[in-house]
């Protein structure tokens, strides 16, 4: 049996071998292939109504103080924030979870693994929005802009990787 060895000669051959090694390295280090990726992520979503008037709409509680502090810094033009709903879901790596929103839309959140120390998420509110985001473990980010009850609907989304200490 004859075995033919692949050899690389010159710069073109070396570039080809390096490209192949880079591609294989990318596959081995991709989020779906890495063994050190957390298998799931916990996502907490607070739907908040932001108003330019201080009078609350009927049947809505004010946003909790820690969240309100973040909202005031991020949205200084709004005077009041009312909590409409809260949801927490657990999403497995490569999967997505769905959360119904107060305005009838559905929030889709997909967990795409870690990028260094950051949690990679896919966020979608069909047909309006589809985007990717990276957030610190335990960090909160906002999605805002949808009108609701003559105000603005803000989604405060917190992502964290569960650990044995803090559980699901």
C-alpha positions as CSV (number, residue, x, y, z in Angstrom):
1,X,0.0,0.0,0.0
2,X,1.4,3.4,-1.0
3,X,0.9,6.4,1.3
4,X,1.2,9.8,-0.2
5,X,2.1,12.6,2.2
6,X,0.8,16.0,1.8
7,X,3.6,18.5,1.9
8,X,3.6,22.2,1.8
9,X,6.1,24.0,-0.3
10,X,6.7,27.7,-0.3
11,X,4.6,30.5,1.1
12,X,1.3,29.4,-0.5
13,X,1.5,25.9,1.1
14,X,2.3,27.4,4.5
15,X,-0.6,29.8,4.3
16,X,-3.0,26.9,3.4
17,X,-1.8,24.9,6.3
18,X,-2.1,27.8,8.7
19,X,-5.7,28.5,7.4
20,X,-6.6,24.9,8.0
21,X,-5.2,25.0,11.5
22,X,-7.1,28.3,12.2
23,X,-10.4,26.8,11.0
24,X,-9.9,23.7,13.1
25,X,-9.0,25.8,16.1
26,X,-12.2,27.9,15.5
27,X,-14.3,24.7,15.5
28,X,-12.7,23.4,18.6
29,X,-13.1,26.6,20.5
30,X,-16.6,27.5,19.3
31,X,-19.2,27.8,22.0
32,X,-21.1,24.7,21.1
33,X,-17.9,22.6,21.1
34,X,-16.2,23.9,24.2
35,X,-16.7,21.7,27.3
36,X,-16.3,24.6,29.7
37,X,-19.5,26.3,28.5
38,X,-22.3,26.4,31.1
39,X,-25.1,24.2,30.0
40,X,-27.7,26.8,30.7
41,X,-28.3,30.4,31.7
42,X,-30.9,32.1,33.8
43,X,-32.6,35.1,32.3
44,X,-34.8,37.4,34.4
45,X,-37.0,39.9,32.4
46,X,-38.8,42.8,34.0
47,X,-41.3,44.7,31.8
48,X,-41.4,48.3,32.9
49,X,-43.6,51.1,31.7
50,X,-41.6,54.4,31.5
51,X,-43.6,57.6,31.6
52,X,-42.9,61.3,31.4
53,X,-45.7,61.9,33.9
54,X,-45.3,61.1,37.5
55,X,-48.9,59.8,37.9
56,X,-49.0,56.0,37.7
57,X,-51.3,54.2,35.3
58,X,-54.1,52.2,37.0
59,X,-53.1,48.9,38.6
60,X,-49.3,49.2,38.2
61,X,-46.7,49.1,41.0
62,X,-43.7,51.3,40.9
63,X,-40.5,49.6,39.7
64,X,-38.3,48.2,42.6
65,X,-35.8,50.7,43.9
66,X,-32.6,49.0,42.6
67,X,-34.1,48.6,39.1
68,X,-35.5,52.2,39.2
69,X,-32.0,53.5,40.0
70,X,-30.6,51.8,36.9
71,X,-33.6,53.0,34.8
72,X,-33.2,56.7,35.9
73,X,-29.6,56.7,34.8
74,X,-30.3,55.0,31.5
75,X,-33.5,57.0,30.7
76,X,-33.2,60.5,32.3
77,X,-36.1,61.9,30.2
78,X,-38.6,59.7,32.0
79,X,-39.9,60.7,35.4
80,X,-41.6,57.5,36.5
81,X,-41.2,53.7,36.0
82,X,-43.9,51.1,36.7
83,X,-43.4,47.4,36.9
84,X,-45.8,45.5,34.6
85,X,-44.4,42.0,34.9
86,X,-41.4,39.8,35.8
87,X,-40.4,36.5,34.4
88,X,-37.4,34.2,34.9
89,X,-36.6,31.4,32.4
90,X,-33.8,28.9,32.2
91,X,-32.4,28.5,28.6
92,X,-30.1,25.7,27.6
93,X,-27.0,26.2,25.4
94,X,-28.1,26.6,21.7
95,X,-31.8,26.8,22.6
96,X,-34.2,29.7,23.1
97,X,-36.9,30.7,25.6
98,X,-40.1,32.6,25.0
99,X,-41.6,35.3,27.3
100,X,-45.0,36.9,26.5
101,X,-44.9,40.7,26.9
102,X,-47.6,43.0,28.2
103,X,-48.1,44.5,24.7
104,X,-49.0,41.1,23.2
105,X,-45.5,40.6,21.5
106,X,-43.2,37.7,22.4
107,X,-39.6,38.1,23.5
108,X,-37.3,35.3,22.3
109,X,-34.0,34.9,24.1
110,X,-31.4,32.4,22.9
111,X,-28.3,31.4,24.8
112,X,-25.2,31.1,22.6
113,X,-22.5,30.3,25.1
114,X,-19.7,32.4,26.6
115,X,-17.4,34.8,24.8
116,X,-14.6,35.0,27.3
117,X,-16.4,36.1,30.5
118,X,-19.4,37.5,28.7
119,X,-22.7,35.6,28.2
120,X,-23.8,35.7,24.5
121,X,-27.5,36.0,23.8
122,X,-29.7,36.3,20.8
123,X,-32.7,38.7,21.4
124,X,-35.7,38.8,19.1
125,X,-39.1,40.4,19.2
126,X,-40.6,39.4,15.8
127,X,-41.0,41.1,13.5
128,X,-39.5,44.3,15.0
129,X,-36.1,43.3,16.2
130,X,-33.4,40.6,16.0
131,X,-30.0,41.2,17.5
132,X,-27.1,39.7,19.4
133,X,-25.7,40.9,22.7
134,X,-23.0,40.1,25.2
135,X,-23.5,40.8,28.9
136,X,-21.5,40.2,32.0
137,X,-22.6,37.3,34.2
138,X,-25.2,38.9,36.6
139,X,-25.4,42.0,34.4
140,X,-28.5,43.8,33.3
141,X,-29.2,45.4,29.9
142,X,-32.3,47.2,28.5
143,X,-34.3,46.9,25.4
144,X,-36.6,49.9,24.9
145,X,-38.6,51.7,22.2
146,X,-42.0,49.9,21.9
147,X,-45.0,52.1,22.7
148,X,-47.5,50.8,25.2
149,X,-50.3,52.5,27.0
150,X,-49.2,55.9,25.7
151,X,-45.7,55.4,27.3
152,X,-42.6,53.4,26.5
153,X,-42.2,49.7,27.3
154,X,-38.7,48.9,28.6
155,X,-37.4,45.4,29.1
156,X,-34.7,45.0,31.8
157,X,-33.0,41.7,31.1
158,X,-30.5,40.2,33.6
159,X,-28.4,37.1,32.6
160,X,-26.5,34.8,34.9
161,X,-24.9,31.4,34.7
162,X,-26.1,29.3,37.6
163,X,-23.6,28.0,40.0
164,X,-24.0,25.3,42.7
165,X,-24.1,28.1,45.3
166,X,-26.9,30.2,43.7
167,X,-28.8,27.4,41.9
168,X,-31.5,28.0,39.3
